[in-house]
Amino acid sequence: MDSPLRLFTKAATWQTAGLVSMTVIGFLFTGSLTAGGGIALVGTITGFAAYLVHEMLWAKIAWGRDIP
């Protein structure tokens, strides 16, 4: 099982990569770095929270684990 710090670090690094890629995509669609970055930031914050909740819920489910 992952520690809370590990879960947080995984979520943070994943969302950082997502923030950068979504900023670029937002810029390509809007032509504005500010608008693209704003859209990406909102998506990153909500995605970060959703990822943490998802990981914490799955950590409580034993299905599919090989537990000796």
Predicted model as a PDB file, atoms N, CA, C, CB and O in Angstrom, pLDDT in the B-factor column:
MODEL        1                                                                  
ATOM      1  N   MET A   1       0.845  -1.169   0.000  1.00 72.00           N  
ATOM      2  CA  MET A   1       0.000   0.000   0.000  1.00 72.00           C  
ATOM      3  C   MET A   1       0.897   1.241   0.000  1.00 72.00           C  
ATOM      4  CB  MET A   1      -0.965  -0.007   1.222  1.00 72.00           C  
ATOM      5  O   MET A   1       1.922   1.269   0.680  1.00 72.00           O  
ATOM      6  N   ASP A   2       0.513   2.248  -0.751  1.00 77.00           N  
ATOM      7  CA  ASP A   2       1.278   3.489  -0.813  1.00 77.00           C  
ATOM      8  C   ASP A   2       1.037   4.327   0.430  1.00 77.00           C  
ATOM      9  CB  ASP A   2       0.913   4.287  -2.069  1.00 77.00           C  
ATOM     10  O   ASP A   2      -0.061   4.332   0.988  1.00 77.00           O  
ATOM     11  N   SER A   3       2.074   5.035   0.858  1.00 85.00           N  
ATOM     12  CA  SER A   3       1.928   5.958   1.978  1.00 85.00           C  
ATOM     13  C   SER A   3       1.193   7.206   1.487  1.00 85.00           C  
ATOM     14  CB  SER A   3       3.320   6.330   2.589  1.00 85.00           C  
ATOM     15  O   SER A   3       1.166   7.472   0.285  1.00 85.00           O  
ATOM     16  N   PRO A   4       0.600   7.968   2.398  1.00 82.00           N  
ATOM     17  CA  PRO A   4      -0.062   9.216   1.992  1.00 82.00           C  
ATOM     18  C   PRO A   4       0.898  10.174   1.275  1.00 82.00           C  
ATOM     19  CB  PRO A   4      -0.662   9.911   3.215  1.00 82.00           C  
ATOM     20  O   PRO A   4       0.499  10.850   0.327  1.00 82.00           O  
ATOM     21  N   LEU A   5       2.145  10.235   1.717  1.00 89.00           N  
ATOM     22  CA  LEU A   5       3.122  11.113   1.064  1.00 89.00           C  
ATOM     23  C   LEU A   5       3.397  10.656  -0.366  1.00 89.00           C  
ATOM     24  CB  LEU A   5       4.433  11.149   1.867  1.00 89.00           C  
ATOM     25  O   LEU A   5       3.506  11.477  -1.276  1.00 89.00           O  
ATOM     26  N   ARG A   6       3.508   9.346  -0.556  1.00 90.00           N  
ATOM     27  CA  ARG A   6       3.725   8.811  -1.905  1.00 90.00           C  
ATOM     28  C   ARG A   6       2.526   9.113  -2.805  1.00 90.00           C  
ATOM     29  CB  ARG A   6       3.979   7.287  -1.848  1.00 90.00           C  
ATOM     30  O   ARG A   6       2.701   9.512  -3.957  1.00 90.00           O  
ATOM     31  N   LEU A   7       1.310   8.925  -2.287  1.00 82.00           N  
ATOM     32  CA  LEU A   7       0.107   9.233  -3.065  1.00 82.00           C  
ATOM     33  C   LEU A   7       0.091  10.703  -3.469  1.00 82.00           C  
ATOM     34  CB  LEU A   7      -1.162   8.889  -2.260  1.00 82.00           C  
ATOM     35  O   LEU A   7      -0.199  11.034  -4.619  1.00 82.00           O  
ATOM     36  N   PHE A   8       0.404  11.581  -2.520  1.00 83.00           N  
ATOM     37  CA  PHE A   8       0.421  13.007  -2.794  1.00 83.00           C  
ATOM     38  C   PHE A   8       1.463  13.357  -3.844  1.00 83.00           C  
ATOM     39  CB  PHE A   8       0.682  13.784  -1.519  1.00 83.00           C  
ATOM     40  O   PHE A   8       1.192  14.140  -4.754  1.00 83.00           O  
ATOM     41  N   THR A   9       2.667  12.775  -3.721  1.00 90.00           N  
ATOM     42  CA  THR A   9       3.744  13.047  -4.674  1.00 90.00           C  
ATOM     43  C   THR A   9       3.396  12.554  -6.071  1.00 90.00           C  
ATOM     44  CB  THR A   9       5.040  12.399  -4.206  1.00 90.00           C  
ATOM     45  O   THR A   9       3.654  13.242  -7.059  1.00 90.00           O  
ATOM     46  N   LYS A  10       2.806  11.352  -6.155  1.00 86.00           N  
ATOM     47  CA  LYS A  10       2.383  10.832  -7.457  1.00 86.00           C  
ATOM     48  C   LYS A  10       1.339  11.750  -8.084  1.00 86.00           C  
ATOM     49  CB  LYS A  10       1.820   9.403  -7.315  1.00 86.00           C  
ATOM     50  O   LYS A  10       1.412  12.058  -9.274  1.00 86.00           O  
ATOM     51  N   ALA A  11       0.380  12.180  -7.291  1.00 78.00           N  
ATOM     52  CA  ALA A  11      -0.664  13.065  -7.802  1.00 78.00           C  
ATOM     53  C   ALA A  11      -0.079  14.395  -8.263  1.00 78.00           C  
ATOM     54  CB  ALA A  11      -1.732  13.303  -6.730  1.00 78.00           C  
ATOM     55  O   ALA A  11      -0.465  14.918  -9.309  1.00 78.00           O  
ATOM     56  N   ALA A  12       0.848  14.939  -7.487  1.00 84.00           N  
ATOM     57  CA  ALA A  12       1.442  16.236  -7.824  1.00 84.00           C  
ATOM     58  C   ALA A  12       2.262  16.177  -9.110  1.00 84.00           C  
ATOM     59  CB  ALA A  12       2.318  16.721  -6.681  1.00 84.00           C  
ATOM     60  O   ALA A  12       2.156  17.071  -9.949  1.00 84.00           O  
ATOM     61  N   THR A  13       3.077  15.136  -9.274  1.00 90.00           N  
ATOM     62  CA  THR A  13       3.894  15.042 -10.489  1.00 90.00           C  
ATOM     63  C   THR A  13       3.021  14.792 -11.719  1.00 90.00           C  
ATOM     64  CB  THR A  13       4.939  13.921 -10.347  1.00 90.00           C  
ATOM     65  O   THR A  13       3.284  15.336 -12.791  1.00 90.00           O  
ATOM     66  N   TRP A  14       1.988  13.973 -11.563  1.00 83.00           N  
ATOM     67  CA  TRP A  14       1.071  13.708 -12.679  1.00 83.00           C  
ATOM     68  C   TRP A  14       0.346  14.988 -13.077  1.00 83.00           C  
ATOM     69  CB  TRP A  14       0.050  12.607 -12.302  1.00 83.00           C  
ATOM     70  O   TRP A  14       0.227  15.286 -14.266  1.00 83.00           O  
ATOM     71  N   GLN A  15      -0.136  15.739 -12.108  1.00 81.00           N  
ATOM     72  CA  GLN A  15      -0.881  16.957 -12.404  1.00 81.00           C  
ATOM     73  C   GLN A  15       0.020  18.055 -12.958  1.00 81.00           C  
ATOM     74  CB  GLN A  15      -1.588  17.450 -11.156  1.00 81.00           C  
ATOM     75  O   GLN A  15      -0.439  18.887 -13.742  1.00 81.00           O  
ATOM     76  N   THR A  16       1.286  18.072 -12.568  1.00 88.00           N  
ATOM     77  CA  THR A  16       2.226  19.040 -13.141  1.00 88.00           C  
ATOM     78  C   THR A  16       2.405  18.772 -14.631  1.00 88.00           C  
ATOM     79  CB  THR A  16       3.592  18.977 -12.413  1.00 88.00           C  
ATOM     80  O   THR A  16       2.393  19.699 -15.441  1.00 88.00           O  
ATOM     81  N   ALA A  17       2.568  17.516 -14.984  1.00 91.00           N  
ATOM     82  CA  ALA A  17       2.675  17.161 -16.406  1.00 91.00           C  
ATOM     83  C   ALA A  17       1.386  17.530 -17.137  1.00 91.00           C  
ATOM     84  CB  ALA A  17       2.976  15.648 -16.575  1.00 91.00           C  
ATOM     85  O   ALA A  17       1.427  18.038 -18.257  1.00 91.00           O  
ATOM     86  N   GLY A  18       0.255  17.276 -16.508  1.00 87.00           N  
ATOM     87  CA  GLY A  18      -1.027  17.633 -17.118  1.00 87.00           C  
ATOM     88  C   GLY A  18      -1.201  19.133 -17.271  1.00 87.00           C  
ATOM     89  O   GLY A  18      -1.737  19.598 -18.277  1.00 87.00           O  
ATOM     90  N   LEU A  19      -0.754  19.896 -16.279  1.00 88.00           N  
ATOM     91  CA  LEU A  19      -0.861  21.357 -16.342  1.00 88.00           C  
ATOM     92  C   LEU A  19      -0.094  21.905 -17.537  1.00 88.00           C  
ATOM     93  CB  LEU A  19      -0.340  21.994 -15.045  1.00 88.00           C  
ATOM     94  O   LEU A  19      -0.596  22.758 -18.269  1.00 88.00           O  
ATOM     95  N   VAL A  20       1.112  21.416 -17.726  1.00 92.00           N  
ATOM     96  CA  VAL A  20       1.928  21.891 -18.844  1.00 92.00           C  
ATOM     97  C   VAL A  20       1.281  21.530 -20.179  1.00 92.00           C  
ATOM     98  CB  VAL A  20       3.348  21.299 -18.764  1.00 92.00           C  
ATOM     99  O   VAL A  20       1.158  22.379 -21.061  1.00 92.00           O  
ATOM    100  N   SER A  21       0.871  20.281 -20.326  1.00 93.00           N  
ATOM    101  CA  SER A  21       0.281  19.867 -21.605  1.00 93.00           C  
ATOM    102  C   SER A  21      -1.049  20.566 -21.858  1.00 93.00           C  
ATOM    103  CB  SER A  21       0.083  18.349 -21.634  1.00 93.00           C  
ATOM    104  O   SER A  21      -1.332  20.943 -22.995  1.00 93.00           O  
ATOM    105  N   MET A  22      -1.871  20.748 -20.831  1.00 91.00           N  
ATOM    106  CA  MET A  22      -3.158  21.413 -21.021  1.00 91.00           C  
ATOM    107  C   MET A  22      -2.996  22.913 -21.293  1.00 91.00           C  
ATOM    108  CB  MET A  22      -4.037  21.201 -19.796  1.00 91.00           C  
ATOM    109  O   MET A  22      -3.820  23.504 -21.991  1.00 91.00           O  
ATOM    110  N   THR A  23      -1.950  23.525 -20.751  1.00 93.00           N  
ATOM    111  CA  THR A  23      -1.678  24.929 -21.059  1.00 93.00           C  
ATOM    112  C   THR A  23      -1.357  25.081 -22.540  1.00 93.00           C  
ATOM    113  CB  THR A  23      -0.513  25.467 -20.194  1.00 93.00           C  
ATOM    114  O   THR A  23      -1.845  25.999 -23.199  1.00 93.00           O  
ATOM    115  N   VAL A  24      -0.541  24.184 -23.052  1.00 94.00           N  
ATOM    116  CA  VAL A  24      -0.201  24.227 -24.477  1.00 94.00           C  
ATOM    117  C   VAL A  24      -1.455  24.006 -25.331  1.00 94.00           C  
ATOM    118  CB  VAL A  24       0.876  23.160 -24.813  1.00 94.00           C  
ATOM    119  O   VAL A  24      -1.685  24.735 -26.296  1.00 94.00           O  
ATOM    120  N   ILE A  25      -2.257  23.013 -24.980  1.00 93.00           N  
ATOM    121  CA  ILE A  25      -3.485  22.738 -25.735  1.00 93.00           C  
ATOM    122  C   ILE A  25      -4.445  23.929 -25.636  1.00 93.00           C  
ATOM    123  CB  ILE A  25      -4.172  21.444 -25.211  1.00 93.00           C  
ATOM    124  O   ILE A  25      -5.027  24.345 -26.637  1.00 93.00           O  
ATOM    125  N   GLY A  26      -4.605  24.472 -24.431  1.00 92.00           N  
ATOM    126  CA  GLY A  26      -5.469  25.645 -24.250  1.00 92.00           C  
ATOM    127  C   GLY A  26      -4.993  26.827 -25.063  1.00 92.00           C  
ATOM    128  O   GLY A  26      -5.803  27.547 -25.647  1.00 92.00           O  
ATOM    129  N   PHE A  27      -3.691  27.038 -25.108  1.00 93.00           N  
ATOM    130  CA  PHE A  27      -3.139  28.120 -25.920  1.00 93.00           C  
ATOM    131  C   PHE A  27      -3.416  27.899 -27.401  1.00 93.00           C  
ATOM    132  CB  PHE A  27      -1.636  28.246 -25.684  1.00 93.00           C  
ATOM    133  O   PHE A  27      -3.782  28.837 -28.109  1.00 93.00           O  
ATOM    134  N   LEU A  28      -3.246  26.674 -27.872  1.00 95.00           N  
ATOM    135  CA  LEU A  28      -3.490  26.374 -29.283  1.00 95.00           C  
ATOM    136  C   LEU A  28      -4.953  26.614 -29.655  1.00 95.00           C  
ATOM    137  CB  LEU A  28      -3.101  24.923 -29.594  1.00 95.00           C  
ATOM    138  O   LEU A  28      -5.243  27.067 -30.762  1.00 95.00           O  
ATOM    139  N   PHE A  29      -5.872  26.317 -28.743  1.00 93.00           N  
ATOM    140  CA  PHE A  29      -7.296  26.508 -29.025  1.00 93.00           C  
ATOM    141  C   PHE A  29      -7.739  27.961 -28.879  1.00 93.00           C  
ATOM    142  CB  PHE A  29      -8.120  25.637 -28.107  1.00 93.00           C  
ATOM    143  O   PHE A  29      -8.585  28.424 -29.644  1.00 93.00           O  
ATOM    144  N   THR A  30      -7.177  28.691 -27.902  1.00 93.00           N  
ATOM    145  CA  THR A  30      -7.657  30.046 -27.629  1.00 93.00           C  
ATOM    146  C   THR A  30      -6.749  31.129 -28.198  1.00 93.00           C  
ATOM    147  CB  THR A  30      -7.798  30.245 -26.147  1.00 93.00           C  
ATOM    148  O   THR A  30      -7.200  32.254 -28.417  1.00 93.00           O  
ATOM    149  N   GLY A  31      -5.488  30.814 -28.438  1.00 95.00           N  
ATOM    150  CA  GLY A  31      -4.541  31.826 -28.882  1.00 95.00           C  
ATOM    151  C   GLY A  31      -4.063  32.712 -27.749  1.00 95.00           C  
ATOM    152  O   GLY A  31      -3.304  33.655 -27.972  1.00 95.00           O  
ATOM    153  N   SER A  32      -4.501  32.416 -26.534  1.00 95.00           N  
ATOM    154  CA  SER A  32      -4.137  33.220 -25.371  1.00 95.00           C  
ATOM    155  C   SER A  32      -3.482  32.325 -24.321  1.00 95.00           C  
ATOM    156  CB  SER A  32      -5.383  33.937 -24.781  1.00 95.00           C  
ATOM    157  O   SER A  32      -4.051  31.319 -23.897  1.00 95.00           O  
ATOM    158  N   LEU A  33      -2.279  32.711 -23.915  1.00 93.00           N  
ATOM    159  CA  LEU A  33      -1.601  31.952 -22.873  1.00 93.00           C  
ATOM    160  C   LEU A  33      -2.333  32.107 -21.538  1.00 93.00           C  
ATOM    161  CB  LEU A  33      -0.136  32.408 -22.740  1.00 93.00           C  
ATOM    162  O   LEU A  33      -2.394  31.162 -20.751  1.00 93.00           O  
ATOM    163  N   THR A  34      -2.885  33.286 -21.283  1.00 94.00           N  
ATOM    164  CA  THR A  34      -3.629  33.519 -20.041  1.00 94.00           C  
ATOM    165  C   THR A  34      -4.877  32.655 -19.975  1.00 94.00           C  
ATOM    166  CB  THR A  34      -4.012  34.993 -19.915  1.00 94.00           C  
ATOM    167  O   THR A  34      -5.120  31.993 -18.966  1.00 94.00           O  
ATOM    168  N   ALA A  35      -5.669  32.653 -21.042  1.00 93.00           N  
ATOM    169  CA  ALA A  35      -6.893  31.835 -21.063  1.00 93.00           C  
ATOM    170  C   ALA A  35      -6.548  30.350 -21.028  1.00 93.00           C  
ATOM    171  CB  ALA A  35      -7.738  32.152 -22.318  1.00 93.00           C  
ATOM    172  O   ALA A  35      -7.160  29.586 -20.281  1.00 93.00           O  
ATOM    173  N   GLY A  36      -5.581  29.946 -21.822  1.00 92.00           N  
ATOM    174  CA  GLY A  36      -5.171  28.547 -21.842  1.00 92.00           C  
ATOM    175  C   GLY A  36      -4.634  28.094 -20.497  1.00 92.00           C  
ATOM    176  O   GLY A  36      -4.925  26.989 -20.038  1.00 92.00           O  
ATOM    177  N   GLY A  37      -3.846  28.960 -19.869  1.00 91.00           N  
ATOM    178  CA  GLY A  37      -3.305  28.641 -18.553  1.00 91.00           C  
ATOM    179  C   GLY A  37      -4.383  28.589 -17.484  1.00 91.00           C  
ATOM    180  O   GLY A  37      -4.328  27.747 -16.587  1.00 91.00           O  
ATOM    181  N   GLY A  38      -5.367  29.485 -17.569  1.00 93.00           N  
ATOM    182  CA  GLY A  38      -6.475  29.484 -16.610  1.00 93.00           C  
ATOM    183  C   GLY A  38      -7.304  28.218 -16.706  1.00 93.00           C  
ATOM    184  O   GLY A  38      -7.656  27.612 -15.693  1.00 93.00           O  
ATOM    185  N   ILE A  39      -7.612  27.827 -17.926  1.00 90.00           N  
ATOM    186  CA  ILE A  39      -8.359  26.583 -18.148  1.00 90.00           C  
ATOM    187  C   ILE A  39      -7.561  25.400 -17.603  1.00 90.00           C  
ATOM    188  CB  ILE A  39      -8.668  26.382 -19.662  1.00 90.00           C  
ATOM    189  O   ILE A  39      -8.110  24.530 -16.929  1.00 90.00           O  
ATOM    190  N   ALA A  40      -6.275  25.377 -17.897  1.00 90.00           N  
ATOM    191  CA  ALA A  40      -5.412  24.283 -17.434  1.00 90.00           C  
ATOM    192  C   ALA A  40      -5.314  24.253 -15.914  1.00 90.00           C  
ATOM    193  CB  ALA A  40      -4.015  24.415 -18.040  1.00 90.00           C  
ATOM    194  O   ALA A  40      -5.311  23.177 -15.316  1.00 90.00           O  
ATOM    195  N   LEU A  41      -5.233  25.423 -15.283  1.00 89.00           N  
ATOM    196  CA  LEU A  41      -5.120  25.484 -13.832  1.00 89.00           C  
ATOM    197  C   LEU A  41      -6.369  24.938 -13.147  1.00 89.00           C  
ATOM    198  CB  LEU A  41      -4.867  26.915 -13.386  1.00 89.00           C  
ATOM    199  O   LEU A  41      -6.269  24.170 -12.191  1.00 89.00           O  
ATOM    200  N   VAL A  42      -7.540  25.330 -13.633  1.00 92.00           N  
ATOM    201  CA  VAL A  42      -8.791  24.807 -13.066  1.00 92.00           C  
ATOM    202  C   VAL A  42      -8.859  23.292 -13.258  1.00 92.00           C  
ATOM    203  CB  VAL A  42     -10.023  25.490 -13.724  1.00 92.00           C  
ATOM    204  O   VAL A  42      -9.248  22.565 -12.344  1.00 92.00           O  
ATOM    205  N   GLY A  43      -8.485  22.823 -14.438  1.00 86.00           N  
ATOM    206  CA  GLY A  43      -8.482  21.388 -14.704  1.00 86.00           C  
ATOM    207  C   GLY A  43      -7.491  20.644 -13.818  1.00 86.00           C  
ATOM    208  O   GLY A  43      -7.764  19.529 -13.374  1.00 86.00           O  
ATOM    209  N   THR A  44      -6.349  21.258 -13.564  1.00 83.00           N  
ATOM    210  CA  THR A  44      -5.332  20.634 -12.723  1.00 83.00           C  
ATOM    211  C   THR A  44      -5.812  20.503 -11.276  1.00 83.00           C  
ATOM    212  CB  THR A  44      -4.033  21.444 -12.775  1.00 83.00           C  
ATOM    213  O   THR A  44      -5.625  19.458 -10.652  1.00 83.00           O  
ATOM    214  N   ILE A  45      -6.416  21.536 -10.752  1.00 88.00           N  
ATOM    215  CA  ILE A  45      -6.891  21.504  -9.366  1.00 88.00           C  
ATOM    216  C   ILE A  45      -7.984  20.454  -9.193  1.00 88.00           C  
ATOM    217  CB  ILE A  45      -7.414  22.889  -8.941  1.00 88.00           C  
ATOM    218  O   ILE A  45      -7.945  19.669  -8.245  1.00 88.00           O  
ATOM    219  N   THR A  46      -8.951  20.435 -10.095  1.00 90.00           N  
ATOM    220  CA  THR A  46     -10.024  19.444  -9.973  1.00 90.00           C  
ATOM    221  C   THR A  46      -9.499  18.035 -10.253  1.00 90.00           C  
ATOM    222  CB  THR A  46     -11.179  19.781 -10.937  1.00 90.00           C  
ATOM    223  O   THR A  46      -9.914  17.082  -9.593  1.00 90.00           O  
ATOM    224  N   GLY A  47      -8.609  17.895 -11.205  1.00 83.00           N  
ATOM    225  CA  GLY A  47      -8.030  16.589 -11.508  1.00 83.00           C  
ATOM    226  C   GLY A  47      -7.188  16.060 -10.359  1.00 83.00           C  
ATOM    227  O   GLY A  47      -7.198  14.860 -10.084  1.00 83.00           O  
ATOM    228  N   PHE A  48      -6.463  16.938  -9.689  1.00 82.00           N  
ATOM    229  CA  PHE A  48      -5.639  16.561  -8.543  1.00 82.00           C  
ATOM    230  C   PHE A  48      -6.515  15.999  -7.424  1.00 82.00           C  
ATOM    231  CB  PHE A  48      -4.827  17.773  -8.034  1.00 82.00           C  
ATOM    232  O   PHE A  48      -6.215  14.949  -6.855  1.00 82.00           O  
ATOM    233  N   ALA A  49      -7.587  16.703  -7.120  1.00 89.00           N  
ATOM    234  CA  ALA A  49      -8.499  16.247  -6.065  1.00 89.00           C  
ATOM    235  C   ALA A  49      -9.150  14.916  -6.446  1.00 89.00           C  
ATOM    236  CB  ALA A  49      -9.585  17.311  -5.794  1.00 89.00           C  
ATOM    237  O   ALA A  49      -9.252  14.009  -5.620  1.00 89.00           O  
ATOM    238  N   ALA A  50      -9.584  14.806  -7.688  1.00 90.00           N  
ATOM    239  CA  ALA A  50     -10.227  13.573  -8.141  1.00 90.00           C  
ATOM    240  C   ALA A  50      -9.254  12.394  -8.101  1.00 90.00           C  
ATOM    241  CB  ALA A  50     -10.780  13.752  -9.561  1.00 90.00           C  
ATOM    242  O   ALA A  50      -9.634  11.288  -7.718  1.00 90.00           O  
ATOM    243  N   TYR A  51      -8.011  12.626  -8.491  1.00 83.00           N  
ATOM    244  CA  TYR A  51      -7.005  11.569  -8.467  1.00 83.00           C  
ATOM    245  C   TYR A  51      -6.744  11.086  -7.041  1.00 83.00           C  
ATOM    246  CB  TYR A  51      -5.702  12.063  -9.102  1.00 83.00           C  
ATOM    247  O   TYR A  51      -6.683   9.881  -6.796  1.00 83.00           O  
ATOM    248  N   LEU A  52      -6.591  12.016  -6.102  1.00 85.00           N  
ATOM    249  CA  LEU A  52      -6.345  11.631  -4.714  1.00 85.00           C  
ATOM    250  C   LEU A  52      -7.500  10.807  -4.148  1.00 85.00           C  
ATOM    251  CB  LEU A  52      -6.121  12.873  -3.853  1.00 85.00           C  
ATOM    252  O   LEU A  52      -7.277   9.779  -3.509  1.00 85.00           O  
ATOM    253  N   VAL A  53      -8.730  11.256  -4.383  1.00 92.00           N  
ATOM    254  CA  VAL A  53      -9.893  10.518  -3.899  1.00 92.00           C  
ATOM    255  C   VAL A  53      -9.942   9.136  -4.538  1.00 92.00           C  
ATOM    256  CB  VAL A  53     -11.193  11.292  -4.194  1.00 92.00           C  
ATOM    257  O   VAL A  53     -10.192   8.145  -3.853  1.00 92.00           O  
ATOM    258  N   HIS A  54      -9.706   9.061  -5.837  1.00 90.00           N  
ATOM    259  CA  HIS A  54      -9.709   7.802  -6.568  1.00 90.00           C  
ATOM    260  C   HIS A  54      -8.679   6.830  -5.996  1.00 90.00           C  
ATOM    261  CB  HIS A  54      -9.435   8.050  -8.050  1.00 90.00           C  
ATOM    262  O   HIS A  54      -8.993   5.662  -5.763  1.00 90.00           O  
ATOM    263  N   GLU A  55      -7.458   7.301  -5.771  1.00 85.00           N  
ATOM    264  CA  GLU A  55      -6.396   6.452  -5.229  1.00 85.00           C  
ATOM    265  C   GLU A  55      -6.712   5.998  -3.810  1.00 85.00           C  
ATOM    266  CB  GLU A  55      -5.063   7.194  -5.250  1.00 85.00           C  
ATOM    267  O   GLU A  55      -6.463   4.843  -3.464  1.00 85.00           O  
ATOM    268  N   MET A  56      -7.258   6.891  -2.979  1.00 88.00           N  
ATOM    269  CA  MET A  56      -7.584   6.523  -1.602  1.00 88.00           C  
ATOM    270  C   MET A  56      -8.703   5.481  -1.566  1.00 88.00           C  
ATOM    271  CB  MET A  56      -7.993   7.768  -0.797  1.00 88.00           C  
ATOM    272  O   MET A  56      -8.669   4.562  -0.748  1.00 88.00           O  
ATOM    273  N   LEU A  57      -9.681   5.620  -2.439  1.00 93.00           N  
ATOM    274  CA  LEU A  57     -10.751   4.624  -2.500  1.00 93.00           C  
ATOM    275  C   LEU A  57     -10.222   3.268  -2.957  1.00 93.00           C  
ATOM    276  CB  LEU A  57     -11.863   5.096  -3.440  1.00 93.00           C  
ATOM    277  O   LEU A  57     -10.548   2.243  -2.358  1.00 93.00           O  
ATOM    278  N   TRP A  58      -9.415   3.253  -4.006  1.00 88.00           N  
ATOM    279  CA  TRP A  58      -8.871   1.990  -4.506  1.00 88.00           C  
ATOM    280  C   TRP A  58      -7.904   1.348  -3.517  1.00 88.00           C  
ATOM    281  CB  TRP A  58      -8.170   2.215  -5.833  1.00 88.00           C  
ATOM    282  O   TRP A  58      -7.751   0.127  -3.512  1.00 88.00           O  
ATOM    283  N   ALA A  59      -7.253   2.147  -2.685  1.00 86.00           N  
ATOM    284  CA  ALA A  59      -6.347   1.585  -1.676  1.00 86.00           C  
ATOM    285  C   ALA A  59      -7.111   0.742  -0.657  1.00 86.00           C  
ATOM    286  CB  ALA A  59      -5.580   2.708  -0.959  1.00 86.00           C  
ATOM    287  O   ALA A  59      -6.523  -0.126  -0.011  1.00 86.00           O  
ATOM    288  N   LYS A  60      -8.401   0.985  -0.505  1.00 90.00           N  
ATOM    289  CA  LYS A  60      -9.229   0.238   0.452  1.00 90.00           C  
ATOM    290  C   LYS A  60      -9.833  -1.025  -0.151  1.00 90.00           C  
ATOM    291  CB  LYS A  60     -10.339   1.124   0.974  1.00 90.00           C  
ATOM    292  O   LYS A  60     -10.437  -1.820   0.569  1.00 90.00           O  
ATOM    293  N   ILE A  61      -9.683  -1.221  -1.447  1.00 89.00           N  
ATOM    294  CA  ILE A  61     -10.277  -2.371  -2.132  1.00 89.00           C  
ATOM    295  C   ILE A  61      -9.222  -3.455  -2.314  1.00 89.00           C  
ATOM    296  CB  ILE A  61     -10.874  -1.954  -3.505  1.00 89.00           C  
ATOM    297  O   ILE A  61      -8.171  -3.214  -2.908  1.00 89.00           O  
ATOM    298  N   ALA A  62      -9.503  -4.637  -1.806  1.00 85.00           N  
ATOM    299  CA  ALA A  62      -8.533  -5.734  -1.889  1.00 85.00           C  
ATOM    300  C   ALA A  62      -8.630  -6.495  -3.204  1.00 85.00           C  
ATOM    301  CB  ALA A  62      -8.733  -6.693  -0.732  1.00 85.00           C  
ATOM    302  O   ALA A  62      -7.727  -7.272  -3.516  1.00 85.00           O  
ATOM    303  N   TRP A  63      -9.670  -6.308  -3.973  1.00 84.00           N  
ATOM    304  CA  TRP A  63      -9.893  -7.039  -5.204  1.00 84.00           C  
ATOM    305  C   TRP A  63      -8.680  -6.904  -6.153  1.00 84.00           C  
ATOM    306  CB  TRP A  63     -11.176  -6.535  -5.890  1.00 84.00           C  
ATOM    307  O   TRP A  63      -8.195  -5.801  -6.407  1.00 84.00           O  
ATOM    308  N   GLY A  64      -8.217  -8.031  -6.655  1.00 83.00           N  
ATOM    309  CA  GLY A  64      -7.129  -8.049  -7.631  1.00 83.00           C  
ATOM    310  C   GLY A  64      -5.734  -8.018  -7.035  1.00 83.00           C  
ATOM    311  O   GLY A  64      -4.756  -8.073  -7.780  1.00 83.00           O  
ATOM    312  N   ARG A  65      -5.610  -7.934  -5.744  1.00 80.00           N  
ATOM    313  CA  ARG A  65      -4.298  -7.940  -5.109  1.00 80.00           C  
ATOM    314  C   ARG A  65      -3.906  -9.358  -4.733  1.00 80.00           C  
ATOM    315  CB  ARG A  65      -4.287  -7.034  -3.869  1.00 80.00           C  
ATOM    316  O   ARG A  65      -4.747 -10.173  -4.353  1.00 80.00           O  
ATOM    317  N   ASP A  66      -2.627  -9.636  -4.844  1.00 77.00           N  
ATOM    318  CA  ASP A  66      -2.098 -10.909  -4.375  1.00 77.00           C  
ATOM    319  C   ASP A  66      -1.591 -10.692  -2.957  1.00 77.00           C  
ATOM    320  CB  ASP A  66      -0.959 -11.451  -5.318  1.00 77.00           C  
ATOM    321  O   ASP A  66      -0.454 -10.264  -2.758  1.00 77.00           O  
ATOM    322  N   ILE A  67      -2.426 -10.984  -1.980  1.00 69.00           N  
ATOM    323  CA  ILE A  67      -2.062 -10.785  -0.584  1.00 69.00           C  
ATOM    324  C   ILE A  67      -1.768 -12.154   0.028  1.00 69.00           C  
ATOM    325  CB  ILE A  67      -3.198 -10.042   0.204  1.00 69.00           C  
ATOM    326  O   ILE A  67      -2.629 -13.034   0.058  1.00 69.00           O  
ATOM    327  N   PRO A  68      -0.523 -12.319   0.521  1.00 65.00           N  
ATOM    328  CA  PRO A  68      -0.145 -13.618   1.100  1.00 65.00           C  
ATOM    329  C   PRO A  68      -0.857 -13.921   2.403  1.00 65.00           C  
ATOM    330  CB  PRO A  68       1.339 -13.665   1.331  1.00 65.00           C  
ATOM    331  O   PRO A  68      -0.635 -14.976   2.997  1.00 65.00           O  
TER     332      PRO A  68                                                      
ENDMDL                                                                          
END                                                                             
